[in-house]
Amino acid sequence: MDTQPIENFYKVLDGALSRRWSESHLREVAELTAPSGLLGRNEWILRADYSMTVGRWFIEGLVDLGRYARNTESIGYLFREICQRLQEMDPQAPQDELNQIARRLTSFAWRDIKARRAAGRERIDNGLRNAVWFKNDPVQRCYLCGYKFCPQARDLFLRRTKDPIEPHKLVDFTRPRGIKSRHLRVELDHVIPVAEGGATDEDNLKLACGWCNVVKSSLWSVYDAKAWSSGVINHPSLGVISVPQPFWTLRVVATRARCEAPVGCGARLTSHELFAAPRNIAGALTPTNLMVVCREHDLWAGHRLVSPRLLPG
């Protein structure tokens, strides 16, 4: 490991943290690039989420898509407005080049607008629910974490019963599914969100546990979650330990989708429930220190379950 870049990186950060509302100090931080290895093996997730987040911010900063979602203006009108904004940004740019990027941005934005206009119009009927459920035979699992649904969850989903599932008395402190009855139910999730152009059909709907669906529904990238752990608990066997933000664990487990044990484990989301564990056992479960494991290779297998009363919030 080349230690000098890391030392320089933290030297600048250390001097800027107490003055993070100062433009001059923030500009100094903005010139930094995270040294190689600082983001860990999940660097690809962190950089991808950053790029997608900035991309959305840019286009929404050009044109307020929320306004288009509430009117009936055509795609041609949107194209003209985007062209105008781009010309204002760079009056000297060749018109053909502006038109080319405007077409690209318009196509990207229009998909979002159409989805927002259609939101709430489509309903999931029993036929579609059954089609998605039986498409996943013989074993129905949450497509985001691999959780295997219980028979009662199945019957509730297929509307064979109305009896609620009892919440769990012990839950995984890294993914507290079961504090509420809803967490254990089967829900349908749009792989591509409706707000981003996803259809409400058999191909775009997946089975998700209620916990994953709740966590996923309100956040878009790791940068939407808070930048620090959700709290600290006094674990019965692990001692004082930080509890990760729920979306951190969901995002890494769902995107990696396999056990990362060095032995080369074959466990995948489609066949096993997967868990978030620390790469460095002494460190907190942050996005840079998360790895994905199956139950067989989980060093915390005997320590995950705690009383919900111990958890923050």
C-alpha positions as CSV (number, residue, x, y, z in Angstrom):
1,M,0.0,0.0,0.0
2,D,1.3,3.5,-0.9
3,T,0.7,5.3,2.3
4,Q,1.7,8.9,1.2
5,P,-1.5,9.6,-0.9
6,I,-3.7,8.4,2.0
7,E,-1.8,10.6,4.5
8,N,-2.1,13.6,2.2
9,F,-5.8,12.9,1.7
10,Y,-6.6,12.9,5.4
11,K,-4.3,15.9,6.0
12,V,-6.6,18.0,3.7
13,L,-9.8,16.5,5.2
14,D,-8.6,17.1,8.8
15,G,-8.0,20.8,8.0
16,A,-11.3,21.2,6.3
17,L,-13.8,19.4,8.5
18,S,-14.1,22.1,11.1
19,R,-14.5,24.7,8.3
20,R,-16.7,22.7,5.9
21,W,-19.0,25.7,5.4
22,S,-16.1,27.7,4.0
23,E,-16.0,27.9,0.2
24,S,-12.2,28.2,0.1
25,H,-11.7,25.1,2.2
26,L,-14.3,23.1,0.4
27,R,-12.7,24.0,-2.9
28,E,-9.5,22.5,-1.6
29,V,-11.3,19.3,-0.7
30,A,-13.0,19.2,-4.1
31,E,-9.6,18.8,-5.7
32,L,-9.0,15.5,-3.9
33,T,-9.3,12.1,-5.4
34,A,-9.8,9.2,-3.1
35,P,-6.6,7.2,-3.1
36,S,-6.5,3.7,-4.5
37,G,-7.9,1.2,-2.1
38,L,-9.6,3.8,0.1
39,L,-13.1,2.8,-1.2
40,G,-12.4,-0.9,-0.7
41,R,-13.8,-3.7,-2.9
42,N,-17.2,-1.9,-3.2
43,E,-15.6,1.0,-5.0
44,W,-17.6,0.2,-8.2
45,I,-20.9,0.6,-6.3
46,L,-19.9,3.9,-4.8
47,R,-18.6,5.3,-8.0
48,A,-21.6,4.1,-10.0
49,D,-24.1,5.5,-7.6
50,Y,-22.2,8.8,-7.6
51,S,-22.4,9.0,-11.4
52,M,-26.1,8.2,-11.6
53,T,-26.9,10.7,-8.8
54,V,-25.0,13.5,-10.4
55,G,-26.5,12.7,-13.8
56,R,-30.0,13.0,-12.4
57,W,-29.2,16.2,-10.6
58,F,-27.8,17.8,-13.8
59,I,-30.8,17.1,-15.9
60,E,-33.3,18.1,-13.2
61,G,-31.3,21.3,-12.8
62,L,-31.8,22.1,-16.5
63,V,-35.5,21.5,-16.5
64,D,-37.9,20.8,-13.6
65,L,-39.3,17.4,-14.7
66,G,-41.9,17.7,-11.9
67,R,-43.6,20.5,-13.9
68,Y,-43.8,18.4,-17.0
69,A,-45.3,15.5,-15.0
70,R,-48.2,17.7,-14.2
71,N,-48.9,19.2,-17.6
72,T,-49.6,17.8,-21.1
73,E,-46.6,19.4,-23.0
74,S,-45.1,17.2,-25.7
75,I,-41.6,15.8,-26.0
76,G,-40.9,18.4,-28.7
77,Y,-41.5,21.2,-26.2
78,L,-39.2,19.5,-23.7
79,F,-36.5,19.2,-26.4
80,R,-36.7,22.9,-27.3
81,E,-36.5,23.9,-23.6
82,I,-33.4,21.7,-23.0
83,C,-31.8,23.1,-26.2
84,Q,-32.4,26.6,-24.9
85,R,-30.9,25.8,-21.5
86,L,-27.8,24.3,-23.1
87,Q,-27.3,27.3,-25.4
88,E,-27.5,29.6,-22.3
89,M,-24.7,27.5,-20.7
90,D,-22.5,27.6,-23.8
91,P,-23.5,30.2,-26.4
92,Q,-20.4,29.4,-28.5
93,A,-21.1,25.7,-28.9
94,P,-22.0,24.4,-32.4
95,Q,-25.7,24.0,-32.9
96,D,-25.5,20.5,-34.2
97,E,-23.6,19.3,-31.1
98,L,-26.1,21.0,-28.8
99,N,-28.9,19.3,-30.7
100,Q,-27.2,15.9,-30.3
101,I,-26.8,16.2,-26.5
102,A,-30.3,17.7,-26.2
103,R,-31.8,14.7,-27.9
104,R,-29.9,12.4,-25.6
105,L,-31.1,14.3,-22.5
106,T,-34.6,14.6,-23.8
107,S,-34.9,10.9,-24.3
108,F,-33.6,10.3,-20.8
109,A,-35.9,12.8,-19.2
110,W,-39.0,11.9,-21.3
111,R,-39.0,8.3,-20.0
112,D,-39.1,9.7,-16.4
113,I,-41.9,12.1,-17.3
114,K,-44.1,9.5,-18.9
115,A,-43.7,7.2,-15.9
116,R,-44.6,10.1,-13.5
117,R,-47.7,10.8,-15.6
118,A,-48.8,7.2,-15.5
119,A,-48.0,6.6,-11.8
120,G,-50.9,5.4,-9.8
121,R,-53.0,4.5,-12.9
122,E,-52.0,0.8,-13.1
123,R,-53.2,-1.7,-10.5
124,I,-51.8,-5.1,-9.8
125,D,-54.7,-7.6,-10.1
126,N,-54.8,-11.2,-8.7
127,G,-53.9,-12.7,-12.0
128,L,-50.6,-10.7,-12.2
129,R,-49.8,-11.5,-8.6
130,N,-50.3,-15.2,-9.2
131,A,-48.2,-15.0,-12.4
132,V,-45.2,-13.5,-10.7
133,W,-45.5,-15.8,-7.7
134,F,-45.6,-19.1,-9.7
135,K,-43.0,-17.8,-12.2
136,N,-40.6,-18.2,-9.3
137,D,-41.4,-21.9,-8.5
138,P,-40.2,-24.0,-6.8
139,V,-38.7,-21.7,-4.2
140,Q,-39.9,-18.2,-3.9
141,R,-37.3,-15.8,-2.4
142,C,-36.8,-12.0,-2.0
143,Y,-34.9,-11.0,-5.0
144,L,-33.0,-8.4,-3.0
145,C,-31.7,-10.5,-0.1
146,G,-32.6,-14.1,-0.8
147,Y,-35.0,-14.5,2.1
148,K,-37.2,-17.6,1.7
149,F,-40.8,-16.8,2.3
150,C,-42.8,-18.8,4.8
151,P,-46.1,-20.5,4.0
152,Q,-48.1,-17.9,5.8
153,A,-46.5,-15.1,3.8
154,R,-47.4,-17.1,0.7
155,D,-51.0,-17.4,1.7
156,L,-51.3,-13.7,2.5
157,F,-49.8,-12.8,-0.8
158,L,-52.1,-15.1,-2.8
159,R,-55.0,-13.8,-0.6
160,R,-55.8,-17.2,0.8
161,T,-55.8,-15.8,4.3
162,K,-56.0,-12.5,6.2
163,D,-54.2,-13.7,9.3
164,P,-51.2,-11.4,10.0
165,I,-47.7,-12.8,10.5
166,E,-46.4,-12.5,14.1
167,P,-43.4,-10.1,14.4
168,H,-40.1,-11.8,15.4
169,K,-38.9,-11.6,19.0
170,L,-35.3,-11.6,17.7
171,V,-34.0,-9.9,14.6
172,D,-30.7,-9.6,12.7
173,F,-29.2,-6.3,13.9
174,T,-27.7,-5.6,10.5
175,R,-31.0,-6.1,8.7
176,P,-33.8,-6.0,11.3
177,R,-36.5,-7.8,9.3
178,G,-39.3,-8.9,11.5
179,I,-39.7,-6.0,13.9
180,K,-43.0,-5.4,12.1
181,S,-45.4,-7.9,10.5
182,R,-45.1,-6.2,7.1
183,H,-41.3,-6.9,7.0
184,L,-42.1,-10.7,6.6
185,R,-44.8,-10.4,4.0
186,V,-44.3,-10.9,0.2
187,E,-44.6,-7.7,-1.8
188,L,-44.2,-6.9,-5.5
189,D,-41.4,-4.5,-6.4
190,H,-40.7,-2.8,-9.7
191,V,-37.1,-3.7,-10.8
192,I,-37.1,-0.6,-12.9
193,P,-39.2,1.9,-10.8
194,V,-42.3,3.3,-12.4
195,A,-40.9,6.8,-11.9
196,E,-38.0,5.8,-14.2
197,G,-40.0,4.2,-16.9
198,G,-40.6,0.7,-15.5
199,A,-43.7,-1.2,-16.5
200,T,-46.2,-2.9,-14.2
201,D,-45.9,-6.3,-15.8
202,E,-44.6,-9.8,-15.1
203,D,-41.2,-9.1,-16.5
204,N,-40.6,-6.0,-14.4
205,L,-42.1,-7.2,-11.1
206,K,-40.2,-9.2,-8.6
207,L,-41.0,-10.8,-5.2
208,A,-39.5,-8.8,-2.3
209,C,-39.8,-9.1,1.4
210,G,-41.5,-6.2,3.0
211,W,-38.3,-5.0,4.8
212,C,-36.3,-4.7,1.6
213,N,-39.2,-3.1,-0.2
214,V,-39.7,-0.5,2.5
215,V,-35.9,0.4,2.6
216,K,-35.6,0.4,-1.2
217,S,-38.7,2.5,-1.9
218,S,-37.5,5.7,-0.3
219,L,-33.9,5.7,-1.4
220,W,-32.1,5.7,-4.7
221,S,-28.4,5.4,-4.0
222,V,-26.0,5.0,-1.1
223,Y,-25.6,8.7,-1.1
224,D,-29.3,9.1,-0.3
225,A,-28.8,7.4,3.0
226,K,-27.1,9.2,5.9
227,A,-23.3,9.2,5.8
228,W,-22.9,7.7,9.3
229,S,-24.1,4.5,11.1
230,S,-27.7,4.5,12.2
231,G,-26.7,4.1,15.9
232,V,-24.6,2.1,18.4
233,I,-25.8,-0.8,20.5
234,N,-24.3,-2.8,23.3
235,H,-24.4,-6.2,21.7
236,P,-24.7,-9.2,24.1
237,S,-21.7,-11.0,22.7
238,L,-20.0,-8.5,20.3
239,G,-19.9,-5.6,22.7
240,V,-20.4,-2.0,21.7
241,I,-20.9,-2.1,17.9
242,S,-22.3,0.3,15.3
243,V,-25.5,-0.6,13.4
244,P,-25.3,0.1,9.6
245,Q,-27.7,2.2,7.7
246,P,-30.3,-0.3,6.3
247,F,-29.8,0.9,2.7
248,W,-26.1,0.2,2.9
249,T,-26.6,-3.5,3.6
250,L,-29.5,-3.7,1.1
251,R,-27.5,-2.0,-1.7
252,V,-24.4,-4.1,-1.4
253,V,-26.1,-7.5,-0.9
254,A,-28.6,-6.9,-3.7
255,T,-26.0,-5.7,-6.2
256,R,-23.2,-8.2,-5.4
257,A,-25.7,-11.0,-5.2
258,R,-23.3,-13.7,-4.2
259,C,-21.3,-15.0,-1.3
260,E,-17.9,-13.4,-1.3
261,A,-16.1,-16.0,0.8
262,P,-12.5,-16.4,-0.4
263,V,-13.0,-20.2,-0.9
264,G,-15.2,-19.5,-3.9
265,C,-18.7,-20.2,-2.5
266,G,-21.5,-20.9,-5.0
267,A,-24.3,-19.3,-2.9
268,R,-26.3,-16.8,-4.9
269,L,-29.4,-14.7,-4.2
270,T,-31.5,-17.0,-6.3
271,S,-30.6,-20.0,-4.0
272,H,-29.6,-18.6,-0.6
273,E,-30.3,-15.8,1.8
274,L,-27.3,-13.6,1.9
275,F,-26.0,-11.3,4.7
276,A,-23.8,-8.3,5.2
277,A,-20.6,-8.8,7.2
278,P,-17.5,-6.8,7.8
279,R,-14.3,-7.4,5.7
280,N,-12.3,-6.0,8.6
281,I,-13.9,-7.5,11.7
282,A,-12.6,-4.6,13.9
283,G,-14.3,-2.0,11.6
284,A,-17.9,-0.8,11.4
285,L,-20.2,-1.9,8.7
286,T,-19.8,1.0,6.3
287,P,-20.2,0.8,2.5
288,T,-16.4,0.5,2.2
289,N,-16.1,-2.4,4.7
290,L,-19.2,-4.5,3.7
291,M,-18.9,-7.9,2.2
292,V,-21.6,-10.4,1.4
293,V,-21.7,-13.9,2.9
294,C,-24.0,-16.9,3.1
295,R,-25.0,-18.5,6.3
296,E,-22.3,-21.1,6.1
297,H,-19.5,-18.6,5.8
298,D,-20.9,-16.0,8.2
299,L,-18.6,-15.3,11.0
300,W,-21.5,-13.6,12.8
301,A,-23.9,-16.5,12.3
302,G,-24.3,-17.0,16.1
303,H,-24.4,-13.3,16.9
304,R,-26.8,-11.7,14.5
305,L,-30.1,-12.1,16.4
306,V,-30.8,-9.6,19.1
307,S,-33.9,-8.2,20.8
308,P,-35.5,-5.3,18.8
309,R,-35.4,-3.3,22.1
310,L,-31.6,-3.0,21.7
311,L,-31.8,-1.4,18.3
312,P,-31.7,2.4,17.8
313,G,-34.9,4.2,16.9
